[in-house]
Amino acid sequence: MTVRAGARRWLGRVRRVRWRSVLAFCAMLAVLAVGLIGLEAVAVARLEDDAISVPSRIYARAPILQRGMRPDREAIEAHLLELGYTEAGRRSVDVGEFYLGQRLWIIGRRAFRHGNRVEPAGTVVVRMGLGGDIGRVEDEAGASLRYATLEPILIGHLAAGGKVRRDRIPVGVEHVPDDLVNAVLTIEDRRFYAHNGLDPRRIAGAALANLRAGRIVQGGSTITQQLARSLFLSRERTFLRKAREAAIALVLERRYDKDEILAAYLNEVYLGQDGAFGIHGVGSAARHFFGKDVGELDLAESALLAGLIQAPSLYSPLRQPAAAIARRDFVLDRMLEHGRITEGQRDEASGRQLALRQPRRTPRGVRYFTDYLMASLEADLGEEAIDKGGMAVLTSLDLGLQRAAERAVEAGLVQLEAQYADLRRESPATPLQAALLAIDPRTGEILAMVGGRDYGTSQFNRTVQARRQPGSAFKPVVALAALADGGHEPGFTLASVLENDRLEVETRQGPWRPVNYDGEFGRPVTLREALEQSLNVPFARLGLAVGPERIVETARSLGVDSPLMPVPSLALGASEVTLFELTRAYGLLAAQGFRADPLPFYGALGPDGSVLHRADASGQQIYDPAEAYLVTSALRGAVDWGTGRSLRALGFAGDVAAKSGTTNGYRDGWFVGYTPALAVGVWVGFDDGASLGLPGARVALPIFARFLQAAVGRTGSLGPQGGYEFVVPDGLETVEVDPESGLRTGPGCRGEPELFLEGTAPRESCSPWGTWLVEAGRLFDAERPWPRDLDELRREVRRAMEREVRIESEQPAVRRSREY
């Protein structure tokens, strides 16, 4: 009994332990199941989220070749070389090649990818005219084209949703060349289509190879395991990580088919670095290293990319070309060994030289523009679209003009510091700064933007964020307020005479006593001369006559949104504005009264190539073209014989209107001007407001001149923005006037031709006989009724002569023509 009782107790314990083990094992299986379910959810979420977490790609403005244009050959050549095109030296070109002859250009335009959509490749033929302009644009079949757009250059990225900064161009397996797929499978996972995510044979083979070498020379991870590893962004060498990697690989194999896994791997694999962005996927790598769409890769290029996977830094063709070639040939040998290629294919591919894309030299200052662009994108598309990523943003930035702008700013500042020791500072944190903005006044396109000396040391964009006093550069705003025919009183013309003697105005801050730049006063001057010579006292009087409120109203109509105080000193630029606002205001004058809305980008395409947003060039006709041209006429004179004449001395001979500006204490130097197709503003100063000791014509004008000549040539005829001349619009008439009195010339007094809005030229003459003749001509005008008799005619002439005597006797502070 005792033995049996003991046996029963022992069996009972065994049964209890067994059931506990079974329960523990079941619990462990449940935990593993829950863990696998969790891993599956995480893996699927990571994979599908990563498939869309593509950065938005920002492109510069693509060059357009159109009949009648006079393109810059060197600029087109530089553009194509930067994209990785090859100069063929012959007229028969392949895709990715170009020939630029004297009268014939042939460009083998490559396919261009927007997300999953591919713009097809094709040949563009450009036939040049005798004068250097384009006579005809054709396709490869000889059919005439309205225009041809070249491939744009990538200038930056916007990371999607704040995620890891990756540059990816997703592609489907069907778009990947067979040679590339075979190369990757040969070198990374030959049994990919045979295993279930884990390959024991591969693991054992790798372990044996490593044991023989005495070090790690071969990995045992399958493509699925590598994909699992990259999804978790961890390369730590721990057992737990390897276990999770294996588990996720099994989950992926169960959830997706082999082609889907391979596509995800080809789009995810890390292949190098491009600045701050990692190059992930064969689509991005093909563009980065070869300047090609992935579908255009040949066998040699495919083998090179496949060889990069093991060690992208060690085998980078840009930094280690010899190692990259050796690795490529190793991949080709393995492909031959496993029957993926023939011996002839191997020999041909291994004999190829590296044909890499020229390293992209994106201007450093582009980041000022992309920061500004970000705000515009958020306003037009919303934060959700930006966070989603995957867009292709086509901007208005002209890369050639951007480079010219950066060179002009850098060279200008270096020259100033070399010439004037006081402008050099010991501390690199507060150096002399400059900003430059160039826009197309007709469309509002932002062509170049330099927000400071170096984006790396200061991200503050002085083009749009810094408000500084413009000084005399604000005077064209005042002139437009006075000259525009809005029914305001008093009215002015360019011949209106302004006093140039001492002036004192009582203000809340005390007496205001404006003085001219040289501290001197002088004879009365016309409004034109006051603007051309930038005389402060006459303009202060003009501002008082027009009224500060009307000046503020005019500035608002020109696009100036900064706070403006309606005080007397506003006429001399005492209120702060941004360079962006002032350049845009001058742009309205260049566009003959049309105010174009700022246009930093043309549109945005989604990952599938669909149009998410199309920005239309919009604006409004604010002033009559004739009114705007009156100011332009005076600003042209400012360049020819006024305060901007140094621009001519520096070699620019083209059509231009411009004005300098200097603030009190020489804290800010400005030079803003325009041609009919390009408005440019330059500011120079210290961020802390320290004095420059020099006027705007000495510090900002040389930068303006250097940029303008680079943009349109010395004669203003080169490039897309060149070849335009100012055209006098309808609604104006030319009358000779006496510059001292502002009155019409006549017998006994000589004058100079002046522009007037029709009907606003003075009828009074500096000669009494001249007045009689003018009045007689007016009375006998065909549109006026004839006088009833000779006595009526005599009375009209007598009244006109009495008005002449009265005007001569009156000496108001501001004299002007009487009738308009």
C-alpha positions in Angstrom: 0.0 0.0 0.0 2.8 2.3 0.8 4.5 1.6 -2.5 1.4 2.1 -4.4 0.5 5.3 -2.6 4.0 6.7 -3.3 3.7 5.7 -6.9 0.3 7.5 -7.2 1.7 10.6 -5.6 4.7 10.5 -8.0 2.4 10.1 -11.0 0.3 12.9 -9.8 3.3 15.2 -9.6 4.3 14.1 -13.1 0.8 14.8 -14.4 0.8 18.2 -12.7 4.3 19.1 -14.1 3.2 17.9 -17.6 0.1 20.0 -17.6 2.0 23.0 -16.3 4.5 22.5 -19.1 1.8 22.2 -21.6 0.2 25.3 -20.2 3.5 27.1 -20.2 4.2 26.0 -23.7 0.8 27.1 -24.8 1.3 30.4 -23.1 4.7 30.8 -24.9 3.0 30.0 -28.2 0.3 32.5 -27.5 3.0 35.1 -26.6 4.9 34.3 -29.8 1.7 34.4 -31.8 0.8 37.8 -30.3 4.4 38.9 -30.9 4.3 37.7 -34.5 1.0 39.5 -35.0 2.5 42.6 -33.6 5.6 42.2 -35.7 3.5 41.7 -38.8 1.4 44.8 -38.0 4.6 46.8 -37.5 6.3 45.4 -40.6 3.3 46.0 -42.8 2.9 49.5 -41.4 6.6 50.3 -41.9 6.7 48.8 -45.4 3.6 50.5 -46.7 4.4 53.8 -44.9 7.9 53.7 -46.3 6.5 53.1 -49.8 5.0 56.6 -49.7 7.5 58.4 -47.5 9.3 59.9 -50.4 10.8 63.4 -50.1 9.3 66.0 -52.4 11.9 67.0 -55.0 12.5 70.6 -55.9 13.5 71.5 -59.4 14.9 74.6 -60.9 13.3 76.3 -63.9 13.9 74.2 -67.0 15.4 76.1 -70.0 12.9 76.5 -72.8 14.0 76.7 -76.5 11.5 78.6 -78.6 11.5 80.4 -81.9 12.7 83.9 -81.7 14.7 83.4 -78.5 18.4 84.1 -78.3 19.7 81.5 -75.9 23.1 81.5 -74.3 25.0 78.6 -75.7 27.4 78.3 -72.8 24.5 78.3 -70.3 22.7 75.5 -72.3 25.9 73.5 -72.5 26.5 73.9 -68.7 22.9 72.8 -68.0 23.2 69.7 -70.1 26.6 68.7 -68.6 25.3 69.2 -65.1 22.5 66.8 -65.9 25.0 64.2 -67.0 24.6 64.6 -70.8 27.7 63.9 -73.0 28.9 66.1 -75.8 28.8 63.9 -78.9 30.9 65.9 -81.3 28.8 64.6 -84.1 25.3 65.3 -85.5 23.9 61.8 -84.8 23.2 61.8 -81.1 21.8 59.1 -78.8 19.7 59.7 -75.8 21.7 61.5 -73.1 24.0 63.2 -75.7 24.1 66.6 -77.4 25.6 68.5 -80.3 25.8 72.3 -80.2 27.1 73.6 -83.6 27.1 77.2 -84.9 23.7 76.9 -86.7 22.4 73.5 -85.5 21.8 72.1 -82.0 20.7 68.5 -81.6 19.8 67.3 -78.1 19.0 63.6 -77.3 16.6 64.5 -74.5 16.3 61.8 -71.8 13.2 60.5 -70.2 12.2 62.4 -67.1 10.4 60.8 -64.2 7.7 62.4 -62.0 7.0 59.8 -59.4 5.8 56.7 -61.3 5.2 58.7 -64.5 7.9 58.9 -67.1 8.1 61.7 -69.7 9.4 60.0 -72.8 12.8 60.6 -74.3 13.2 62.2 -77.7 15.5 64.2 -80.0 15.2 68.0 -80.1 16.6 69.8 -83.2 17.2 73.6 -82.9 18.0 75.5 -86.1 19.6 78.9 -85.4 19.1 82.1 -87.4 21.8 84.4 -88.7 21.5 86.7 -85.8 22.0 84.0 -83.1 18.3 83.6 -82.4 16.3 80.4 -82.8 14.7 80.1 -86.2 13.0 76.7 -85.8 12.5 73.9 -83.2 11.8 70.4 -84.5 11.4 66.8 -83.2 13.4 63.8 -84.6 11.0 63.5 -87.5 11.4 67.1 -88.6 8.0 68.2 -87.4 7.9 71.8 -86.1 7.5 72.3 -82.3 6.1 75.4 -80.6 8.9 75.0 -78.1 11.0 72.4 -76.4 11.6 72.2 -72.6 14.8 70.6 -71.4 15.1 68.4 -68.3 15.1 70.4 -65.1 17.8 70.2 -62.5 17.2 69.0 -59.0 18.1 71.7 -56.5 16.7 70.2 -53.2 14.4 68.1 -51.2 11.6 68.5 -48.7 11.7 65.6 -46.2 8.3 64.0 -45.9 6.6 64.4 -42.6 9.9 65.1 -40.8 11.0 61.5 -41.4 14.6 60.4 -42.0 16.1 62.4 -44.9 16.0 59.9 -47.8 16.1 60.5 -51.5 14.0 57.9 -53.2 12.5 57.6 -56.7 10.1 54.6 -56.4 10.1 52.3 -59.4 8.2 49.1 -60.2 10.0 45.9 -61.0 8.7 46.1 -64.5 10.7 49.3 -65.0 13.9 47.8 -63.7 16.2 46.3 -66.4 16.7 42.5 -66.3 20.4 43.0 -66.0 20.0 45.0 -62.8 17.6 42.4 -61.3 19.9 39.5 -62.2 23.0 41.3 -60.8 21.3 42.0 -57.5 20.0 38.4 -57.2 23.4 37.0 -58.2 25.4 38.9 -55.7 22.9 39.2 -52.8 20.5 36.2 -52.9 20.7 33.6 -55.7 18.0 31.4 -54.1 15.6 34.3 -53.5 12.7 32.6 -55.4 13.4 29.3 -53.7 13.4 30.1 -49.9 10.7 31.3 -47.5 12.7 34.2 -46.2 15.4 32.3 -44.4 18.0 30.3 -46.4 19.8 27.7 -44.2 22.2 26.8 -47.1 23.2 30.5 -47.5 23.7 30.8 -43.7 25.8 27.7 -43.6 27.8 28.7 -46.6 28.5 32.2 -45.2 29.5 30.7 -41.8 32.0 28.3 -43.5 33.5 31.1 -45.7 33.9 33.4 -42.6 35.5 30.5 -40.7 38.0 29.9 -43.5 38.9 33.6 -43.8 39.1 34.1 -40.1 36.9 37.2 -40.4 33.5 38.2 -41.7 33.7 38.1 -45.5 30.2 37.1 -46.4 26.8 37.7 -45.0 24.0 35.1 -44.7 21.0 37.4 -44.8 18.5 37.0 -47.6 17.0 39.9 -49.5 13.9 39.5 -47.3 16.0 39.8 -44.2 17.9 42.8 -45.5 14.6 44.5 -46.2 13.4 43.7 -42.7 16.6 45.2 -41.3 16.2 48.4 -43.2 12.6 48.8 -42.2 13.7 49.0 -38.6 16.7 51.2 -39.3 18.9 49.3 -37.0 22.2 47.5 -37.8 23.1 46.6 -34.2 24.7 43.1 -34.0 22.7 41.4 -31.3 20.9 38.1 -31.1 17.6 39.8 -30.3 17.9 42.0 -33.4 18.7 39.0 -35.6 15.8 37.1 -34.1 13.4 39.9 -34.9 14.9 40.3 -38.3 14.2 36.6 -39.0 10.7 36.8 -37.6 9.9 39.8 -39.8 11.3 38.1 -42.8 9.0 35.2 -42.3 6.0 37.6 -41.8 6.9 39.5 -45.0 7.1 36.2 -47.0 3.8 35.2 -45.7 2.1 38.5 -46.4 3.6 39.5 -49.8 4.7 37.7 -52.9 8.3 37.6 -54.1 8.0 40.3 -56.7 6.5 42.7 -54.2 9.3 42.0 -51.7 11.9 42.4 -54.5 10.3 45.7 -55.6 10.3 47.0 -52.0 14.0 46.0 -51.6 15.1 47.7 -54.8 13.3 50.9 -53.7 14.7 50.7 -50.1 18.3 49.5 -50.3 20.8 52.1 -49.2 23.4 53.0 -52.0 25.2 56.1 -50.9 24.9 59.7 -49.7 24.0 63.0 -51.5 24.7 65.7 -49.0 22.2 65.5 -46.2 20.0 62.9 -47.9 20.7 59.2 -48.1 20.3 57.6 -51.5 17.8 54.8 -51.2 16.7 52.7 -54.1 18.0 52.0 -57.5 15.8 54.7 -59.1 17.5 57.4 -57.0 21.0 55.8 -57.4 20.6 55.7 -61.2 19.9 59.4 -61.3 22.6 60.3 -58.8 25.5 58.3 -60.3 24.7 58.2 -64.0 22.1 61.0 -64.6 19.7 58.4 -66.1 16.4 56.9 -65.5 16.8 53.4 -64.0 15.2 51.9 -67.2 18.1 53.2 -69.3 20.9 51.5 -67.3 23.1 49.1 -69.3 24.8 45.9 -68.0 28.0 47.6 -66.7 26.0 50.2 -64.8 23.7 47.6 -63.4 26.6 45.5 -62.1 28.1 48.6 -60.5 24.9 49.5 -58.6 24.5 45.9 -57.5 28.1 45.9 -56.2 27.4 49.0 -54.1 24.9 47.3 -51.9 27.6 45.5 -49.8 29.5 48.7 -48.9 28.2 52.0 -50.5 31.0 54.1 -49.1 33.8 51.7 -49.9 32.7 51.2 -53.5 31.4 54.7 -54.3 32.4 55.4 -58.0 32.5 59.1 -57.2 35.1 58.8 -54.4 36.7 55.4 -55.0 36.5 54.8 -58.8 39.2 52.0 -58.8 37.4 50.1 -56.1 34.1 50.6 -57.8 35.4 49.1 -61.1 36.9 46.1 -59.3 33.7 45.4 -57.5 31.7 45.8 -60.7 33.9 43.3 -62.5 33.5 40.9 -59.5 29.8 41.1 -59.9 30.1 40.5 -63.7 32.3 37.4 -63.0 29.7 36.0 -60.6 26.9 36.6 -63.2 28.9 34.7 -65.8 29.6 31.9 -63.4 25.9 31.4 -62.7 24.8 31.7 -66.2 23.2 35.1 -66.0 25.3 36.6 -68.9 27.5 35.3 -71.6 31.3 35.6 -71.7 31.1 38.2 -74.5 28.7 40.3 -72.5 31.0 40.1 -69.5 34.1 41.1 -71.5 32.3 44.1 -73.2 30.9 45.3 -69.8 34.1 44.9 -67.9 36.0 46.9 -70.6 33.7 49.9 -70.2 35.0 53.1 -68.6 33.0 54.8 -65.9 30.7 57.4 -67.4 29.4 59.2 -64.3 27.2 62.2 -64.0 29.1 65.4 -63.2 28.8 66.0 -59.5 25.9 68.4 -58.9 27.1 71.9 -57.9 23.9 73.3 -56.5 24.5 76.9 -55.4 24.8 77.1 -51.6 22.4 80.1 -51.4 19.5 78.0 -52.9 18.5 77.2 -49.4 17.3 80.8 -48.9 14.9 80.3 -51.8 13.7 76.8 -50.7 12.9 78.2 -47.2 10.8 80.9 -48.8 9.3 78.3 -51.2 8.2 76.2 -48.2 6.0 79.0 -46.9 4.4 79.4 -50.4 3.8 75.7 -50.6 2.1 75.6 -47.3 -0.2 78.5 -48.2 -1.2 76.9 -51.6 -1.2 73.2 -50.8 -1.5 72.9 -47.1 0.7 71.2 -44.5 -0.9 67.7 -45.1 0.2 67.6 -48.8 3.8 68.6 -47.8 4.0 66.1 -45.0 2.8 63.3 -47.3 5.8 64.0 -49.6 6.5 62.5 -53.0 5.8 65.7 -55.0 7.8 67.1 -57.8 7.8 70.9 -57.3 8.7 72.9 -60.4 10.0 76.2 -59.3 10.7 79.5 -61.1 14.4 79.7 -59.9 16.8 80.1 -62.8 19.9 78.2 -61.8 22.2 80.2 -64.0 20.9 83.5 -62.6 21.1 82.1 -59.1 24.8 81.3 -59.6 25.4 84.7 -61.1 23.7 86.3 -58.1 25.8 84.4 -55.6 29.0 85.2 -57.4 28.1 88.9 -57.6 27.3 89.1 -53.9 30.4 87.2 -52.9 32.8 89.1 -55.2 31.2 92.4 -54.3 31.6 91.9 -50.5 35.2 90.7 -50.9 36.0 93.7 -53.0 34.4 96.1 -50.5 36.3 94.6 -47.6 39.6 94.8 -49.6 39.1 98.4 -50.5 37.7 99.6 -47.1 39.3 98.2 -44.0 36.5 99.6 -41.8 34.1 97.1 -43.4 36.1 94.1 -42.3 35.2 92.6 -39.0 37.2 90.4 -36.7 34.2 88.3 -35.6 32.9 86.0 -38.4 29.5 86.1 -36.6 28.7 89.7 -37.7 30.3 90.2 -41.1 29.2 92.7 -43.8 26.1 91.3 -45.4 24.3 91.7 -48.7 21.1 90.4 -50.3 20.0 90.2 -54.0 16.6 89.5 -55.6 15.8 89.1 -59.3 12.3 88.7 -60.6 10.6 88.8 -64.0 8.4 91.9 -63.6 6.0 90.7 -66.3 5.1 87.4 -64.6 6.3 87.7 -61.0 8.6 84.7 -61.4 11.4 84.7 -58.8 14.5 84.0 -60.8 17.3 84.4 -58.1 17.3 85.0 -54.4 20.4 85.5 -52.2 19.3 86.1 -48.6 22.8 86.7 -47.1 26.5 86.0 -47.4 26.5 82.4 -46.3 23.4 80.2 -45.5 25.6 77.9 -43.5 26.4 80.6 -40.9 23.1 82.5 -41.0 19.7 81.3 -42.2 18.1 84.7 -41.8 16.8 85.7 -45.2 17.5 89.4 -45.6 15.6 89.5 -48.9 12.2 88.8 -47.2 12.7 89.0 -43.5 14.9 92.1 -43.0 13.1 95.5 -42.9 15.4 98.4 -43.5 15.0 102.1 -44.5 15.3 102.4 -48.3 16.4 106.0 -48.3 16.3 107.6 -51.7 15.5 104.3 -53.3 11.9 105.1 -52.2 11.7 108.3 -54.2 10.2 106.6 -57.3 7.2 105.7 -55.2 6.8 109.3 -54.3 7.2 110.4 -57.9 4.5 107.9 -59.1 2.2 109.3 -56.4 2.7 112.7 -57.8 2.6 111.9 -61.5 -0.3 109.4 -61.7 -3.4 111.1 -63.0 -5.9 110.0 -60.4 -7.8 113.2 -60.2 -5.8 114.3 -57.2 -4.7 117.9 -56.5 -2.2 119.2 -56.9 -1.1 117.5 -60.1 2.4 117.3 -61.2 4.5 116.6 -64.4 8.1 115.8 -64.9 8.5 119.5 -65.8 7.0 120.8 -62.5 9.5 123.0 -60.8 10.4 122.3 -57.1 12.2 124.7 -54.8 15.6 123.6 -53.5 16.1 126.0 -50.6 16.0 125.5 -46.9 12.9 123.8 -45.5 11.8 123.3 -41.9 8.7 121.3 -40.9 7.3 121.1 -37.4 6.5 117.5 -36.3 5.7 115.8 -33.0 9.3 114.8 -32.7 10.5 118.4 -33.3 11.6 120.4 -36.3 12.4 118.3 -39.4 15.1 119.9 -41.6 15.9 117.8 -44.6 19.2 118.4 -46.4 20.7 117.3 -49.7 23.4 114.7 -49.9 26.1 117.3 -50.2 24.6 119.6 -47.6 24.1 122.3 -50.1 21.0 124.1 -51.4 20.5 125.5 -54.9 18.3 126.8 -57.7 14.8 125.4 -58.3 14.8 122.1 -60.2 12.2 120.1 -62.2 10.8 117.0 -60.8 12.8 115.0 -63.3 16.1 116.5 -62.3 15.2 116.1 -58.6 14.7 112.3 -59.2 17.7 111.9 -61.5 20.1 113.7 -59.1 18.4 112.4 -56.0 17.9 115.8 -54.4 16.3 115.5 -50.9 14.9 118.9 -50.3 12.9 119.2 -53.5 11.5 115.7 -52.9 10.6 116.6 -49.3 8.6 119.5 -50.7 7.0 117.2 -53.3 6.1 114.8 -50.6 4.4 117.5 -48.5 2.5 118.7 -51.6 1.3 115.2 -52.5 0.6 114.3 -48.9 2.1 111.4 -46.8 -1.3 109.5 -46.9 -1.3 109.4 -50.7 2.3 108.2 -50.7 1.3 105.3 -48.3 -1.6 104.5 -50.6 0.7 104.4 -53.6 3.2 102.2 -51.9 0.4 99.8 -50.9 -0.7 99.6 -54.6 2.8 98.7 -55.5 2.9 95.7 -53.1 4.6 97.2 -50.1 2.9 95.6 -47.0 5.4 96.8 -44.3 4.1 99.3 -41.8 4.5 102.9 -43.2 4.1 106.0 -41.1 2.4 108.9 -42.9 4.9 111.4 -41.8 6.9 114.0 -43.9 10.1 112.0 -43.8 8.4 109.1 -45.6 9.1 110.9 -48.9 12.8 110.3 -48.2 12.5 106.6 -47.3 12.4 106.9 -43.6 10.0 103.9 -43.1 11.4 100.4 -43.2 10.6 98.0 -46.1 12.0 94.7 -47.3 14.1 94.2 -50.4 11.4 91.9 -51.8 8.8 94.6 -51.5 10.9 97.4 -53.0 12.1 95.2 -55.9 8.5 94.2 -56.6 7.5 97.9 -56.6 10.1 98.7 -59.2 8.9 95.6 -61.1 5.5 97.3 -61.5 7.2 100.2 -63.2 9.1 97.8 -65.5 5.9 96.0 -66.4 4.2 99.4 -67.3 1.8 99.5 -64.4 1.1 95.8 -64.1 1.6 94.3 -60.7 2.3 90.6 -61.0 1.8 88.4 -58.1 4.9 86.7 -56.8 5.5 83.3 -58.5 8.1 81.1 -56.8 6.8 77.8 -58.4 4.8 76.8 -61.4 3.1 73.7 -60.0 3.5 70.5 -58.1 3.1 66.9 -59.4 2.0 64.0 -57.3 3.9 60.6 -57.0 1.8 59.3 -59.9 2.5 62.4 -62.1 -0.9 63.9 -61.6 -1.1 67.7 -61.3 -1.7 68.6 -57.6 -1.4 72.3 -58.1 -0.9 74.7 -61.1 0.2 78.2 -60.3 -1.1 80.7 -62.8 0.8 83.9 -63.5 -1.7 86.4 -62.2 -1.8 90.1 -61.3 -3.6 93.4 -61.9 -3.1 96.5 -64.0 -2.7 99.1 -61.3 -1.5 102.1 -63.3 -1.8 103.3 -66.8 1.3 102.3 -68.8 1.9 106.0 -69.6 1.9 106.9 -65.9 4.4 104.2 -65.1 6.7 105.2 -68.0 7.0 108.7 -66.8 8.9 107.4 -63.7 10.8 104.9 -65.9 12.0 107.8 -68.1 13.4 109.7 -65.1 15.1 106.5 -63.8 16.7 105.9 -67.1 18.1 109.4 -66.8 19.4 108.6 -63.3 21.5 105.9 -64.9 22.7 107.9 -67.9 23.7 111.1 -66.1 22.4 111.0 -62.5 23.4 109.2 -59.3 23.4 105.8 -61.1 25.8 106.7 -63.9 28.6 104.5 -62.4 26.6 101.6 -63.9 27.6 102.9 -67.3 31.2 103.4 -66.2 31.3 99.7 -65.1 30.5 98.7 -68.7 26.7 98.1 -68.9 25.3 99.7 -72.1 21.8 98.2 -72.3 18.4 99.6 -71.5 18.0 100.0 -67.8 16.3 102.3 -65.2 17.5 102.3 -61.7 17.9 104.3 -58.4 20.4 104.2 -55.5 19.4 104.6 -51.9 21.4 105.5 -48.7 19.9 105.9 -45.2 21.0 108.4 -42.5 24.3 107.5 -41.0 25.1 105.3 -44.1 23.6 102.3 -42.3 22.0 100.8 -45.5 23.1 100.9 -49.1 20.6 100.1 -51.9 20.5 99.9 -55.6 17.3 98.8 -57.3 16.6 98.8 -61.0 15.1 97.1 -64.0 15.1 96.3 -67.7 11.9 95.5 -69.4 12.2 91.8 -68.5 14.3 91.8 -65.3 13.9 93.6 -62.0 16.8 93.5 -59.6 17.3 94.7 -56.1 20.5 94.8 -54.0 21.0 95.7 -50.3 24.3 96.0 -48.4 24.7 96.6 -44.7 25.5 95.2 -41.3 22.8 93.2 -39.4 23.4 95.4 -36.3 22.9 98.6 -38.2 26.5 99.8 -38.0 27.5 102.5 -40.4 29.0 101.6 -43.8 30.4 105.1 -44.3 29.6 104.8 -48.0 26.5 105.5 -50.1 24.5 102.9 -51.9 26.0 103.8 -55.3 29.4 102.7 -53.9 28.4 99.5 -52.1 25.3 98.1 -53.8 25.7 99.4 -57.4 28.8 97.3 -58.2 27.0 94.1 -57.1 24.0 95.1 -59.2 26.3 95.8 -62.3 28.1 92.5 -61.9 24.9 90.5 -61.8 23.2 92.4 -64.6 26.0 91.9 -67.0 26.1 88.2 -66.1 22.4 87.9 -66.6 21.9 89.8 -69.9 25.3 90.7 -71.1 27.0 94.1 -71.4 24.5 95.2 -74.1 21.5 93.7 -72.4 20.7 91.3 -75.3 21.7 87.9 -74.0 19.8 85.2 -72.2 16.1 84.6 -71.8 15.7 88.0 -70.0 17.8 89.9 -72.6 17.0 91.5 -75.9 14.2 93.7 -74.7 14.0 97.5 -74.9 11.8 100.0 -73.3 8.9 101.0 -75.5 7.1 104.4 -75.0 3.4 103.5 -74.5 0.5 105.3 -76.0 -1.0 108.3 -74.1 2.2 110.3 -73.9 3.4 113.4 -75.9 6.7 115.2 -76.1 6.8 118.9 -75.6 9.9 121.2 -75.4 10.0 123.1 -72.1 12.2 125.5 -70.3 14.0 123.5 -67.5 14.2 126.6 -65.3 10.5 127.6 -65.4 8.9 124.3 -66.5 7.0 126.2 -69.2 6.7 125.6 -72.9 9.3 127.1 -75.1 8.6 129.6 -77.7 10.1 132.5 -79.7 13.0 134.0 -77.7 13.5 131.0 -75.2 14.9 127.6 -75.8 14.2 124.4 -73.9 14.5 120.6 -73.8 12.0 117.9 -74.8 10.0 116.4 -72.0 7.3 113.7 -71.7 3.8 114.4 -70.6 0.6 112.6 -70.3 -1.6 113.7 -73.1 -3.3 116.9 -72.2 -1.0 117.7 -69.2 1.8 119.7 -71.0 1.9 123.3 -70.0 0.2 125.8 -72.3 1.9 128.8 -70.9 5.2 129.6 -72.5 8.4 131.2 -71.3 7.8 133.7 -74.1 4.6 135.9 -74.2 4.4 135.4 -78.0 4.7 131.7 -77.4 1.7 131.7 -75.1 -0.3 133.7 -77.7 0.6 131.1 -80.4 -0.4 128.2 -78.1 -3.7 129.7 -77.2 -4.4 130.6 -80.8 -3.7 127.1 -81.8 -5.9 125.8 -79.0 -8.8 128.1 -80.0 -8.6 127.0 -83.7 -8.4 123.4 -82.9 -10.8 121.4 -85.0 -12.4 119.9 -81.9 -13.2 123.3 -80.4 -16.0 125.6 -81.6 -14.8 128.6 -83.6 -14.9 132.0 -81.8 -18.0 134.0 -82.7 -16.0 137.0 -83.8 -12.5 138.5 -83.8 -13.2 140.4 -80.5 -13.8 137.1 -78.7 -10.5 135.8 -80.0 -8.7 138.9 -78.8 -10.2 138.5 -75.3 -9.1 134.9 -75.1 -5.5 135.8 -76.0 -5.5 138.7 -73.5 -6.7 136.5 -70.7 -4.0 133.9 -71.5 -1.3 136.6 -71.4 -2.6 137.9 -68.0 -2.4 134.4 -66.6 1.3 134.3 -67.8 2.1 137.6 -66.0 0.4 136.4 -62.8 2.3 133.0 -62.8 5.6 134.9 -63.3 4.8 137.2 -60.3 3.8 134.4 -58.0 6.6 132.5 -56.3 5.1 129.5 -54.6 7.2 126.9 -52.7 6.2 124.4 -55.4 5.6 125.7 -58.9 3.9 123.6 -61.5 2.2 123.9 -64.9 -1.2 125.4 -64.5 -3.4 123.2 -66.7 -3.4 119.5 -67.1 
